[in-house]
């Protein structure tokens, strides 16, 4: 691997909407998971301009009519408290609100406010980073020792993950999808961010150049470190899956590796005739 990899090492401001490779990787991942969701810059821009909220259809009623309306919508929250079923609604820009999905059971105290629509919270990148997203498994071949001047293969094995959490008192489902990788080989050489995760070599193979391999030019002890970027989607209260604005970078444990040199010597002795000869 060329030593000038360091010139493209530092991650820069990254917009997944503008990265065709990212979009391709994400579409393939969603397809593999059986998630039928279109993904392109237009649909993402549309999702980002949508706001979701909760609407109490009884708000504008008074007296006995209000009491009857509330009585019909009484429910029990997940915490066992008294609640009211509120409608989930979506608004596109400044347009009108329209119903979305199934009603949600909200604590009665929250449902009795004066606001006609209570806006659902936004799950931010900071919220995403509080989740225990498991890092990718980082592998090096051969390990724990390799040779100076030979191709040393590295690869990542990362899994999509799903989490159940809450935000502002609302239940939230979060999906984390691995989409970008970056390696620091420990000797100043780096690779990425790239959508290439690498792959293990065939059994018995060695000194094979791959998309993610590296050639060490000096002997010594090094640590190979991997960072994986995860794309996030979240769903509040069973609503639509929305993109998290930004990628969550998660570091894997360093993989130690020792780089040795090999020495070849030629000898003239025939060891069958002279078992004590040099090299025998």
Helices and strands as residue ranges (DSSP letters): G 3-8, G 16-18, H 20-32, H 41-48, E 50-55, H 63-72, E 74-76, E 82-92, E 97-99, E 104-107, H 108-111, E 117-119, H 125-129, E 137-141, E 145-147, E 151-157, E 161-167, E 170-184, E 190-194, E 214-215, E 220-236, E 242-243, E 248-251, E 255-260
